[in-house]
Amino acid sequence: MKTKALGGLMATIRQATTADLPSIGEILENAGLPFSDISTSHLPDFLVVEKDKAIVGCVGIERYGRDALLRSLAVDASRQGTGQGRHLVEAIEAHARETGIAHLFLLTTSASSFFEDHGYREIARDAAPEALRHSTQFVKMCPASAVCMEKDLGNG
């Protein structure tokens, strides 16, 4: 568990647990992001921000070999603008690197500039690895209009 000042407030970024699933679903629903496919099998690669025993943000990755799909980045509306999204991206990237991921990909309809600020670059959707293009996120959950982005994590 890592506790640090996030936006001037003490909060903890930690691995998600089964007990966190309802809160994750609520945060994602409020953010207009898909969540119906998130299950306990995703939790080893999901992180949450906890403040005063409440989950106020989340992010995860889905693994496809040495590539992964960054997904479900959301922060409770009352905490947006406090840097928690940035801290979550940094934490999930560190987790991905530590666990052998070389490239992160994502789809977004509204946050491309946020991710550009974090070193992601826009790519053609069909340039993503085939396994990712066949994922539920690519095929069913994210609209064709979503921007596809990629970041090399420097893991070979």
CNS distance restraints for C-alpha pairs under 8 A (distance, minus, plus):
assign (resid   1 and name CA) (resid  12 and name CA) 6.84 0.50 0.50
assign (resid   1 and name CA) (resid  13 and name CA) 6.49 0.50 0.50
assign (resid   1 and name CA) (resid  14 and name CA) 5.06 0.50 0.50
assign (resid   1 and name CA) (resid  15 and name CA) 7.61 0.50 0.50
assign (resid   2 and name CA) (resid  12 and name CA) 5.56 0.50 0.50
assign (resid   2 and name CA) (resid  13 and name CA) 5.51 0.50 0.50
assign (resid   2 and name CA) (resid  14 and name CA) 6.41 0.50 0.50
assign (resid   3 and name CA) (resid  10 and name CA) 6.82 0.50 0.50
assign (resid   3 and name CA) (resid  11 and name CA) 5.64 0.50 0.50
assign (resid   3 and name CA) (resid  12 and name CA) 4.21 0.50 0.50
assign (resid   3 and name CA) (resid  13 and name CA) 6.42 0.50 0.50
assign (resid   4 and name CA) (resid  10 and name CA) 5.62 0.50 0.50
assign (resid   4 and name CA) (resid  11 and name CA) 5.81 0.50 0.50
assign (resid   4 and name CA) (resid  12 and name CA) 6.34 0.50 0.50
assign (resid   5 and name CA) (resid   9 and name CA) 5.02 0.50 0.50
assign (resid   5 and name CA) (resid  10 and name CA) 4.40 0.50 0.50
assign (resid   5 and name CA) (resid  11 and name CA) 6.12 0.50 0.50
assign (resid   6 and name CA) (resid  10 and name CA) 6.09 0.50 0.50
assign (resid   6 and name CA) (resid  11 and name CA) 6.16 0.50 0.50
assign (resid   6 and name CA) (resid  82 and name CA) 6.90 0.50 0.50
assign (resid   6 and name CA) (resid  83 and name CA) 6.25 0.50 0.50
assign (resid   6 and name CA) (resid  84 and name CA) 5.83 0.50 0.50
assign (resid   6 and name CA) (resid  87 and name CA) 7.34 0.50 0.50
assign (resid   7 and name CA) (resid  82 and name CA) 4.37 0.50 0.50
assign (resid   7 and name CA) (resid  83 and name CA) 5.30 0.50 0.50
assign (resid   7 and name CA) (resid  84 and name CA) 6.70 0.50 0.50
assign (resid   8 and name CA) (resid  82 and name CA) 7.80 0.50 0.50
assign (resid  10 and name CA) (resid  51 and name CA) 7.04 0.50 0.50
assign (resid  11 and name CA) (resid  49 and name CA) 6.56 0.50 0.50
assign (resid  11 and name CA) (resid  50 and name CA) 5.64 0.50 0.50
assign (resid  11 and name CA) (resid  51 and name CA) 4.77 0.50 0.50
assign (resid  11 and name CA) (resid  52 and name CA) 7.60 0.50 0.50
assign (resid  12 and name CA) (resid  48 and name CA) 7.95 0.50 0.50
assign (resid  12 and name CA) (resid  49 and name CA) 5.49 0.50 0.50
assign (resid  12 and name CA) (resid  50 and name CA) 5.09 0.50 0.50
assign (resid  12 and name CA) (resid  51 and name CA) 6.59 0.50 0.50
assign (resid  13 and name CA) (resid  47 and name CA) 6.55 0.50 0.50
assign (resid  13 and name CA) (resid  48 and name CA) 5.55 0.50 0.50
assign (resid  13 and name CA) (resid  49 and name CA) 4.49 0.50 0.50
assign (resid  13 and name CA) (resid  50 and name CA) 6.36 0.50 0.50
assign (resid  13 and name CA) (resid  88 and name CA) 7.47 0.50 0.50
assign (resid  13 and name CA) (resid  91 and name CA) 7.78 0.50 0.50
assign (resid  14 and name CA) (resid  47 and name CA) 5.42 0.50 0.50
assign (resid  14 and name CA) (resid  48 and name CA) 5.58 0.50 0.50
assign (resid  14 and name CA) (resid  49 and name CA) 6.64 0.50 0.50
assign (resid  14 and name CA) (resid  50 and name CA) 7.72 0.50 0.50
assign (resid  15 and name CA) (resid  43 and name CA) 7.19 0.50 0.50
assign (resid  15 and name CA) (resid  44 and name CA) 6.75 0.50 0.50
assign (resid  15 and name CA) (resid  45 and name CA) 7.34 0.50 0.50
assign (resid  15 and name CA) (resid  46 and name CA) 5.88 0.50 0.50
assign (resid  15 and name CA) (resid  47 and name CA) 4.46 0.50 0.50
assign (resid  15 and name CA) (resid  48 and name CA) 6.27 0.50 0.50
assign (resid  16 and name CA) (resid  20 and name CA) 6.09 0.50 0.50
assign (resid  16 and name CA) (resid  21 and name CA) 7.87 0.50 0.50
assign (resid  16 and name CA) (resid  43 and name CA) 5.53 0.50 0.50
assign (resid  16 and name CA) (resid  44 and name CA) 7.16 0.50 0.50
assign (resid  16 and name CA) (resid  46 and name CA) 5.47 0.50 0.50
assign (resid  16 and name CA) (resid  47 and name CA) 5.12 0.50 0.50
assign (resid  16 and name CA) (resid  48 and name CA) 5.66 0.50 0.50
assign (resid  17 and name CA) (resid  21 and name CA) 7.15 0.50 0.50
assign (resid  17 and name CA) (resid  40 and name CA) 7.82 0.50 0.50
assign (resid  17 and name CA) (resid  43 and name CA) 6.28 0.50 0.50
assign (resid  18 and name CA) (resid  40 and name CA) 6.06 0.50 0.50
assign (resid  18 and name CA) (resid  43 and name CA) 7.36 0.50 0.50
assign (resid  20 and name CA) (resid  24 and name CA) 6.09 0.50 0.50
assign (resid  20 and name CA) (resid  55 and name CA) 7.35 0.50 0.50
assign (resid  21 and name CA) (resid  25 and name CA) 6.07 0.50 0.50
assign (resid  21 and name CA) (resid  39 and name CA) 7.64 0.50 0.50
assign (resid  21 and name CA) (resid  40 and name CA) 7.85 0.50 0.50
assign (resid  22 and name CA) (resid  26 and name CA) 6.21 0.50 0.50
assign (resid  23 and name CA) (resid  27 and name CA) 6.14 0.50 0.50
assign (resid  23 and name CA) (resid  55 and name CA) 6.22 0.50 0.50
assign (resid  24 and name CA) (resid  28 and name CA) 6.12 0.50 0.50
assign (resid  24 and name CA) (resid  55 and name CA) 7.42 0.50 0.50
assign (resid  24 and name CA) (resid  57 and name CA) 7.55 0.50 0.50
assign (resid  24 and name CA) (resid  58 and name CA) 6.55 0.50 0.50
assign (resid  25 and name CA) (resid  29 and name CA) 5.93 0.50 0.50
assign (resid  25 and name CA) (resid  35 and name CA) 6.00 0.50 0.50
assign (resid  25 and name CA) (resid  36 and name CA) 7.90 0.50 0.50
assign (resid  26 and name CA) (resid  30 and name CA) 6.06 0.50 0.50
assign (resid  27 and name CA) (resid  31 and name CA) 6.23 0.50 0.50
assign (resid  27 and name CA) (resid  56 and name CA) 7.36 0.50 0.50
assign (resid  27 and name CA) (resid  57 and name CA) 6.94 0.50 0.50
assign (resid  27 and name CA) (resid  58 and name CA) 7.86 0.50 0.50
assign (resid  27 and name CA) (resid  74 and name CA) 6.61 0.50 0.50
assign (resid  27 and name CA) (resid  75 and name CA) 6.84 0.50 0.50
assign (resid  27 and name CA) (resid  76 and name CA) 5.90 0.50 0.50
assign (resid  28 and name CA) (resid  32 and name CA) 6.18 0.50 0.50
assign (resid  28 and name CA) (resid  33 and name CA) 5.04 0.50 0.50
assign (resid  28 and name CA) (resid  34 and name CA) 6.70 0.50 0.50
assign (resid  28 and name CA) (resid  35 and name CA) 6.39 0.50 0.50
assign (resid  28 and name CA) (resid  72 and name CA) 6.76 0.50 0.50
assign (resid  28 and name CA) (resid  73 and name CA) 7.99 0.50 0.50
assign (resid  28 and name CA) (resid  74 and name CA) 6.17 0.50 0.50
assign (resid  29 and name CA) (resid  33 and name CA) 5.74 0.50 0.50
assign (resid  29 and name CA) (resid  34 and name CA) 6.94 0.50 0.50
assign (resid  29 and name CA) (resid  35 and name CA) 7.15 0.50 0.50
assign (resid  30 and name CA) (resid  76 and name CA) 7.81 0.50 0.50
assign (resid  31 and name CA) (resid  74 and name CA) 6.50 0.50 0.50
assign (resid  31 and name CA) (resid  75 and name CA) 7.87 0.50 0.50
assign (resid  31 and name CA) (resid  76 and name CA) 7.78 0.50 0.50
assign (resid  31 and name CA) (resid  77 and name CA) 7.89 0.50 0.50
assign (resid  33 and name CA) (resid  72 and name CA) 6.81 0.50 0.50
assign (resid  34 and name CA) (resid  72 and name CA) 7.58 0.50 0.50
assign (resid  34 and name CA) (resid 141 and name CA) 6.37 0.50 0.50
assign (resid  34 and name CA) (resid 142 and name CA) 7.87 0.50 0.50
assign (resid  35 and name CA) (resid  72 and name CA) 7.57 0.50 0.50
assign (resid  38 and name CA) (resid  42 and name CA) 6.28 0.50 0.50
assign (resid  39 and name CA) (resid  43 and name CA) 7.21 0.50 0.50
assign (resid  42 and name CA) (resid  46 and name CA) 6.48 0.50 0.50
assign (resid  42 and name CA) (resid  60 and name CA) 7.77 0.50 0.50
assign (resid  42 and name CA) (resid  61 and name CA) 7.99 0.50 0.50
assign (resid  42 and name CA) (resid  62 and name CA) 7.30 0.50 0.50
assign (resid  43 and name CA) (resid  47 and name CA) 7.77 0.50 0.50
assign (resid  43 and name CA) (resid  60 and name CA) 8.00 0.50 0.50
assign (resid  45 and name CA) (resid  60 and name CA) 5.53 0.50 0.50
assign (resid  45 and name CA) (resid  61 and name CA) 5.62 0.50 0.50
assign (resid  45 and name CA) (resid  62 and name CA) 7.18 0.50 0.50
assign (resid  45 and name CA) (resid  95 and name CA) 7.93 0.50 0.50
assign (resid  46 and name CA) (resid  58 and name CA) 7.11 0.50 0.50
assign (resid  46 and name CA) (resid  59 and name CA) 5.71 0.50 0.50
assign (resid  46 and name CA) (resid  60 and name CA) 4.04 0.50 0.50
assign (resid  46 and name CA) (resid  61 and name CA) 6.58 0.50 0.50
assign (resid  46 and name CA) (resid  92 and name CA) 7.91 0.50 0.50
assign (resid  47 and name CA) (resid  58 and name CA) 5.59 0.50 0.50
assign (resid  47 and name CA) (resid  59 and name CA) 5.47 0.50 0.50
assign (resid  47 and name CA) (resid  60 and name CA) 6.12 0.50 0.50
assign (resid  47 and name CA) (resid  88 and name CA) 7.47 0.50 0.50
assign (resid  47 and name CA) (resid  91 and name CA) 7.96 0.50 0.50
assign (resid  47 and name CA) (resid  92 and name CA) 7.05 0.50 0.50
assign (resid  48 and name CA) (resid  55 and name CA) 6.47 0.50 0.50
assign (resid  48 and name CA) (resid  56 and name CA) 7.41 0.50 0.50
assign (resid  48 and name CA) (resid  57 and name CA) 5.49 0.50 0.50
assign (resid  48 and name CA) (resid  58 and name CA) 4.26 0.50 0.50
assign (resid  48 and name CA) (resid  59 and name CA) 6.61 0.50 0.50
assign (resid  48 and name CA) (resid  88 and name CA) 7.75 0.50 0.50
assign (resid  49 and name CA) (resid  55 and name CA) 5.74 0.50 0.50
assign (resid  49 and name CA) (resid  56 and name CA) 5.62 0.50 0.50
assign (resid  49 and name CA) (resid  57 and name CA) 4.95 0.50 0.50
assign (resid  49 and name CA) (resid  58 and name CA) 6.23 0.50 0.50
assign (resid  49 and name CA) (resid  84 and name CA) 7.67 0.50 0.50
assign (resid  49 and name CA) (resid  88 and name CA) 7.55 0.50 0.50
assign (resid  50 and name CA) (resid  54 and name CA) 5.36 0.50 0.50
assign (resid  50 and name CA) (resid  55 and name CA) 4.52 0.50 0.50
assign (resid  50 and name CA) (resid  56 and name CA) 5.91 0.50 0.50
assign (resid  50 and name CA) (resid  57 and name CA) 7.37 0.50 0.50
assign (resid  51 and name CA) (resid  55 and name CA) 6.48 0.50 0.50
assign (resid  51 and name CA) (resid  56 and name CA) 6.71 0.50 0.50
assign (resid  56 and name CA) (resid  75 and name CA) 5.77 0.50 0.50
assign (resid  56 and name CA) (resid  76 and name CA) 5.11 0.50 0.50
assign (resid  56 and name CA) (resid  79 and name CA) 7.17 0.50 0.50
assign (resid  57 and name CA) (resid  73 and name CA) 7.47 0.50 0.50
assign (resid  57 and name CA) (resid  74 and name CA) 5.47 0.50 0.50
assign (resid  57 and name CA) (resid  75 and name CA) 4.04 0.50 0.50
assign (resid  57 and name CA) (resid  76 and name CA) 5.91 0.50 0.50
assign (resid  57 and name CA) (resid  84 and name CA) 7.39 0.50 0.50
assign (resid  57 and name CA) (resid  85 and name CA) 7.52 0.50 0.50
assign (resid  57 and name CA) (resid  88 and name CA) 7.89 0.50 0.50
assign (resid  58 and name CA) (resid  72 and name CA) 6.71 0.50 0.50
assign (resid  58 and name CA) (resid  73 and name CA) 5.58 0.50 0.50
assign (resid  58 and name CA) (resid  74 and name CA) 5.56 0.50 0.50
assign (resid  58 and name CA) (resid  75 and name CA) 6.58 0.50 0.50
assign (resid  58 and name CA) (resid  88 and name CA) 7.09 0.50 0.50
assign (resid  59 and name CA) (resid  70 and name CA) 7.51 0.50 0.50
assign (resid  59 and name CA) (resid  71 and name CA) 6.18 0.50 0.50
assign (resid  59 and name CA) (resid  72 and name CA) 4.98 0.50 0.50
assign (resid  59 and name CA) (resid  73 and name CA) 4.20 0.50 0.50
assign (resid  59 and name CA) (resid  74 and name CA) 6.65 0.50 0.50
assign (resid  59 and name CA) (resid  88 and name CA) 6.49 0.50 0.50
assign (resid  59 and name CA) (resid  89 and name CA) 7.42 0.50 0.50
assign (resid  59 and name CA) (resid  92 and name CA) 7.04 0.50 0.50
assign (resid  60 and name CA) (resid  70 and name CA) 5.92 0.50 0.50
assign (resid  60 and name CA) (resid  71 and name CA) 5.32 0.50 0.50
assign (resid  60 and name CA) (resid  72 and name CA) 5.94 0.50 0.50
assign (resid  60 and name CA) (resid  73 and name CA) 7.00 0.50 0.50
assign (resid  60 and name CA) (resid  92 and name CA) 6.84 0.50 0.50
assign (resid  61 and name CA) (resid  68 and name CA) 5.98 0.50 0.50
assign (resid  61 and name CA) (resid  69 and name CA) 5.28 0.50 0.50
assign (resid  61 and name CA) (resid  70 and name CA) 4.47 0.50 0.50
assign (resid  61 and name CA) (resid  71 and name CA) 5.70 0.50 0.50
assign (resid  61 and name CA) (resid  92 and name CA) 7.56 0.50 0.50
assign (resid  61 and name CA) (resid  96 and name CA) 7.81 0.50 0.50
assign (resid  62 and name CA) (resid  68 and name CA) 5.28 0.50 0.50
assign (resid  62 and name CA) (resid  69 and name CA) 5.04 0.50 0.50
assign (resid  62 and name CA) (resid  70 and name CA) 6.69 0.50 0.50
assign (resid  62 and name CA) (resid  71 and name CA) 7.50 0.50 0.50
assign (resid  63 and name CA) (resid  67 and name CA) 6.19 0.50 0.50
assign (resid  63 and name CA) (resid  68 and name CA) 4.38 0.50 0.50
assign (resid  63 and name CA) (resid  69 and name CA) 6.59 0.50 0.50
assign (resid  63 and name CA) (resid 101 and name CA) 7.92 0.50 0.50
assign (resid  64 and name CA) (resid  68 and name CA) 5.41 0.50 0.50
assign (resid  64 and name CA) (resid  69 and name CA) 7.79 0.50 0.50
assign (resid  64 and name CA) (resid 131 and name CA) 6.49 0.50 0.50
assign (resid  64 and name CA) (resid 132 and name CA) 6.85 0.50 0.50
assign (resid  65 and name CA) (resid 101 and name CA) 7.64 0.50 0.50
assign (resid  66 and name CA) (resid 100 and name CA) 6.35 0.50 0.50
assign (resid  66 and name CA) (resid 101 and name CA) 4.56 0.50 0.50
assign (resid  66 and name CA) (resid 102 and name CA) 5.39 0.50 0.50
assign (resid  66 and name CA) (resid 103 and name CA) 6.84 0.50 0.50
assign (resid  67 and name CA) (resid 101 and name CA) 5.63 0.50 0.50
assign (resid  67 and name CA) (resid 102 and name CA) 5.92 0.50 0.50
assign (resid  67 and name CA) (resid 103 and name CA) 4.90 0.50 0.50
assign (resid  67 and name CA) (resid 104 and name CA) 5.95 0.50 0.50
assign (resid  67 and name CA) (resid 105 and name CA) 7.55 0.50 0.50
assign (resid  67 and name CA) (resid 129 and name CA) 7.90 0.50 0.50
assign (resid  68 and name CA) (resid 101 and name CA) 6.64 0.50 0.50
assign (resid  68 and name CA) (resid 103 and name CA) 6.43 0.50 0.50
assign (resid  68 and name CA) (resid 104 and name CA) 5.01 0.50 0.50
assign (resid  68 and name CA) (resid 105 and name CA) 6.20 0.50 0.50
assign (resid  68 and name CA) (resid 132 and name CA) 7.79 0.50 0.50
assign (resid  69 and name CA) (resid 104 and name CA) 5.71 0.50 0.50
assign (resid  69 and name CA) (resid 105 and name CA) 4.80 0.50 0.50
assign (resid  69 and name CA) (resid 106 and name CA) 5.42 0.50 0.50
assign (resid  69 and name CA) (resid 132 and name CA) 7.11 0.50 0.50
assign (resid  70 and name CA) (resid 104 and name CA) 6.16 0.50 0.50
assign (resid  70 and name CA) (resid 105 and name CA) 5.89 0.50 0.50
assign (resid  70 and name CA) (resid 106 and name CA) 5.14 0.50 0.50
assign (resid  71 and name CA) (resid 106 and name CA) 6.46 0.50 0.50
assign (resid  71 and name CA) (resid 107 and name CA) 7.73 0.50 0.50
assign (resid  73 and name CA) (resid  85 and name CA) 7.21 0.50 0.50
assign (resid  73 and name CA) (resid  88 and name CA) 7.68 0.50 0.50
assign (resid  73 and name CA) (resid  89 and name CA) 7.81 0.50 0.50
assign (resid  74 and name CA) (resid  85 and name CA) 6.96 0.50 0.50
assign (resid  75 and name CA) (resid  79 and name CA) 6.39 0.50 0.50
assign (resid  75 and name CA) (resid  80 and name CA) 6.01 0.50 0.50
assign (resid  75 and name CA) (resid  84 and name CA) 7.02 0.50 0.50
assign (resid  75 and name CA) (resid  85 and name CA) 6.33 0.50 0.50
assign (resid  76 and name CA) (resid  80 and name CA) 6.45 0.50 0.50
assign (resid  79 and name CA) (resid  84 and name CA) 7.47 0.50 0.50
assign (resid  80 and name CA) (resid  84 and name CA) 7.23 0.50 0.50
assign (resid  80 and name CA) (resid  85 and name CA) 7.60 0.50 0.50
assign (resid  83 and name CA) (resid  87 and name CA) 6.32 0.50 0.50
assign (resid  84 and name CA) (resid  88 and name CA) 6.10 0.50 0.50
assign (resid  85 and name CA) (resid  89 and name CA) 6.25 0.50 0.50
assign (resid  86 and name CA) (resid  90 and name CA) 6.23 0.50 0.50
assign (resid  87 and name CA) (resid  91 and name CA) 6.05 0.50 0.50
assign (resid  88 and name CA) (resid  92 and name CA) 6.08 0.50 0.50
assign (resid  89 and name CA) (resid  93 and name CA) 6.05 0.50 0.50
assign (resid  90 and name CA) (resid  94 and name CA) 6.20 0.50 0.50
assign (resid  91 and name CA) (resid  95 and name CA) 6.16 0.50 0.50
assign (resid  92 and name CA) (resid  96 and name CA) 6.00 0.50 0.50
assign (resid  93 and name CA) (resid  97 and name CA) 6.14 0.50 0.50
assign (resid  93 and name CA) (resid 153 and name CA) 7.55 0.50 0.50
assign (resid  94 and name CA) (resid  98 and name CA) 6.06 0.50 0.50
assign (resid  95 and name CA) (resid  99 and name CA) 6.19 0.50 0.50
assign (resid  96 and name CA) (resid 100 and name CA) 6.34 0.50 0.50
assign (resid  96 and name CA) (resid 101 and name CA) 5.07 0.50 0.50
assign (resid  96 and name CA) (resid 102 and name CA) 7.86 0.50 0.50
assign (resid  97 and name CA) (resid 101 and name CA) 5.27 0.50 0.50
assign (resid  97 and name CA) (resid 102 and name CA) 6.80 0.50 0.50
assign (resid  97 and name CA) (resid 153 and name CA) 6.55 0.50 0.50
assign (resid  97 and name CA) (resid 155 and name CA) 6.60 0.50 0.50
assign (resid 100 and name CA) (resid 155 and name CA) 6.85 0.50 0.50
assign (resid 101 and name CA) (resid 153 and name CA) 7.33 0.50 0.50
assign (resid 101 and name CA) (resid 155 and name CA) 6.69 0.50 0.50
assign (resid 102 and name CA) (resid 152 and name CA) 6.16 0.50 0.50
assign (resid 102 and name CA) (resid 153 and name CA) 5.17 0.50 0.50
assign (resid 102 and name CA) (resid 154 and name CA) 6.12 0.50 0.50
assign (resid 102 and name CA) (resid 155 and name CA) 4.56 0.50 0.50
assign (resid 102 and name CA) (resid 156 and name CA) 6.12 0.50 0.50
assign (resid 103 and name CA) (resid 150 and name CA) 6.95 0.50 0.50
assign (resid 103 and name CA) (resid 151 and name CA) 5.67 0.50 0.50
assign (resid 103 and name CA) (resid 152 and name CA) 4.60 0.50 0.50
assign (resid 103 and name CA) (resid 153 and name CA) 5.50 0.50 0.50
assign (resid 103 and name CA) (resid 154 and name CA) 7.84 0.50 0.50
assign (resid 103 and name CA) (resid 155 and name CA) 7.88 0.50 0.50
assign (resid 104 and name CA) (resid 150 and name CA) 5.61 0.50 0.50
assign (resid 104 and name CA) (resid 151 and name CA) 5.24 0.50 0.50
assign (resid 104 and name CA) (resid 152 and name CA) 6.59 0.50 0.50
assign (resid 104 and name CA) (resid 153 and name CA) 7.20 0.50 0.50
assign (resid 105 and name CA) (resid 128 and name CA) 7.40 0.50 0.50
assign (resid 105 and name CA) (resid 148 and name CA) 7.09 0.50 0.50
assign (resid 105 and name CA) (resid 149 and name CA) 5.49 0.50 0.50
assign (resid 105 and name CA) (resid 150 and name CA) 4.35 0.50 0.50
assign (resid 105 and name CA) (resid 151 and name CA) 6.51 0.50 0.50
assign (resid 106 and name CA) (resid 148 and name CA) 5.70 0.50 0.50
assign (resid 106 and name CA) (resid 149 and name CA) 5.29 0.50 0.50
assign (resid 106 and name CA) (resid 150 and name CA) 6.55 0.50 0.50
assign (resid 107 and name CA) (resid 138 and name CA) 7.83 0.50 0.50
assign (resid 107 and name CA) (resid 142 and name CA) 7.11 0.50 0.50
assign (resid 107 and name CA) (resid 146 and name CA) 5.65 0.50 0.50
assign (resid 107 and name CA) (resid 147 and name CA) 5.42 0.50 0.50
assign (resid 107 and name CA) (resid 148 and name CA) 4.62 0.50 0.50
assign (resid 107 and name CA) (resid 149 and name CA) 6.40 0.50 0.50
assign (resid 108 and name CA) (resid 112 and name CA) 6.32 0.50 0.50
assign (resid 108 and name CA) (resid 142 and name CA) 7.91 0.50 0.50
assign (resid 108 and name CA) (resid 146 and name CA) 5.10 0.50 0.50
assign (resid 108 and name CA) (resid 147 and name CA) 5.23 0.50 0.50
assign (resid 108 and name CA) (resid 148 and name CA) 6.71 0.50 0.50
assign (resid 109 and name CA) (resid 145 and name CA) 7.09 0.50 0.50
assign (resid 109 and name CA) (resid 146 and name CA) 4.63 0.50 0.50
assign (resid 109 and name CA) (resid 147 and name CA) 6.11 0.50 0.50
assign (resid 111 and name CA) (resid 115 and name CA) 6.41 0.50 0.50
assign (resid 112 and name CA) (resid 116 and name CA) 6.05 0.50 0.50
assign (resid 112 and name CA) (resid 122 and name CA) 7.97 0.50 0.50
assign (resid 112 and name CA) (resid 147 and name CA) 7.07 0.50 0.50
assign (resid 112 and name CA) (resid 149 and name CA) 7.86 0.50 0.50
assign (resid 113 and name CA) (resid 117 and name CA) 6.21 0.50 0.50
assign (resid 114 and name CA) (resid 118 and name CA) 6.77 0.50 0.50
assign (resid 115 and name CA) (resid 119 and name CA) 6.58 0.50 0.50
assign (resid 115 and name CA) (resid 120 and name CA) 5.43 0.50 0.50
assign (resid 115 and name CA) (resid 121 and name CA) 7.86 0.50 0.50
assign (resid 116 and name CA) (resid 120 and name CA) 4.76 0.50 0.50
assign (resid 116 and name CA) (resid 121 and name CA) 5.97 0.50 0.50
assign (resid 119 and name CA) (resid 151 and name CA) 6.49 0.50 0.50
assign (resid 120 and name CA) (resid 149 and name CA) 5.92 0.50 0.50
assign (resid 120 and name CA) (resid 150 and name CA) 5.28 0.50 0.50
assign (resid 120 and name CA) (resid 151 and name CA) 4.78 0.50 0.50
assign (resid 121 and name CA) (resid 149 and name CA) 5.22 0.50 0.50
assign (resid 121 and name CA) (resid 150 and name CA) 5.45 0.50 0.50
assign (resid 121 and name CA) (resid 151 and name CA) 6.57 0.50 0.50
assign (resid 122 and name CA) (resid 147 and name CA) 6.88 0.50 0.50
assign (resid 122 and name CA) (resid 148 and name CA) 5.79 0.50 0.50
assign (resid 122 and name CA) (resid 149 and name CA) 4.28 0.50 0.50
assign (resid 122 and name CA) (resid 150 and name CA) 6.49 0.50 0.50
assign (resid 123 and name CA) (resid 127 and name CA) 6.50 0.50 0.50
assign (resid 123 and name CA) (resid 128 and name CA) 7.65 0.50 0.50
assign (resid 123 and name CA) (resid 147 and name CA) 7.87 0.50 0.50
assign (resid 123 and name CA) (resid 148 and name CA) 5.66 0.50 0.50
assign (resid 123 and name CA) (resid 149 and name CA) 5.44 0.50 0.50
assign (resid 123 and name CA) (resid 150 and name CA) 6.76 0.50 0.50
assign (resid 124 and name CA) (resid 128 and name CA) 7.31 0.50 0.50
assign (resid 124 and name CA) (resid 148 and name CA) 6.40 0.50 0.50
assign (resid 125 and name CA) (resid 133 and name CA) 7.84 0.50 0.50
assign (resid 125 and name CA) (resid 147 and name CA) 7.39 0.50 0.50
assign (resid 125 and name CA) (resid 148 and name CA) 5.31 0.50 0.50
assign (resid 126 and name CA) (resid 133 and name CA) 7.26 0.50 0.50
assign (resid 128 and name CA) (resid 132 and name CA) 6.60 0.50 0.50
assign (resid 128 and name CA) (resid 133 and name CA) 6.47 0.50 0.50
assign (resid 128 and name CA) (resid 148 and name CA) 7.88 0.50 0.50
assign (resid 129 and name CA) (resid 133 and name CA) 6.44 0.50 0.50
assign (resid 130 and name CA) (resid 134 and name CA) 6.43 0.50 0.50
assign (resid 131 and name CA) (resid 135 and name CA) 6.57 0.50 0.50
assign (resid 132 and name CA) (resid 138 and name CA) 6.96 0.50 0.50
assign (resid 133 and name CA) (resid 138 and name CA) 5.42 0.50 0.50
assign (resid 133 and name CA) (resid 139 and name CA) 6.91 0.50 0.50
assign (resid 134 and name CA) (resid 138 and name CA) 6.38 0.50 0.50
assign (resid 134 and name CA) (resid 139 and name CA) 6.07 0.50 0.50
assign (resid 135 and name CA) (resid 139 and name CA) 6.06 0.50 0.50
assign (resid 136 and name CA) (resid 140 and name CA) 5.32 0.50 0.50
assign (resid 136 and name CA) (resid 141 and name CA) 6.23 0.50 0.50
assign (resid 137 and name CA) (resid 141 and name CA) 4.70 0.50 0.50
assign (resid 137 and name CA) (resid 142 and name CA) 5.55 0.50 0.50
assign (resid 138 and name CA) (resid 142 and name CA) 5.83 0.50 0.50
assign (resid 138 and name CA) (resid 143 and name CA) 7.86 0.50 0.50
assign (resid 142 and name CA) (resid 146 and name CA) 6.45 0.50 0.50
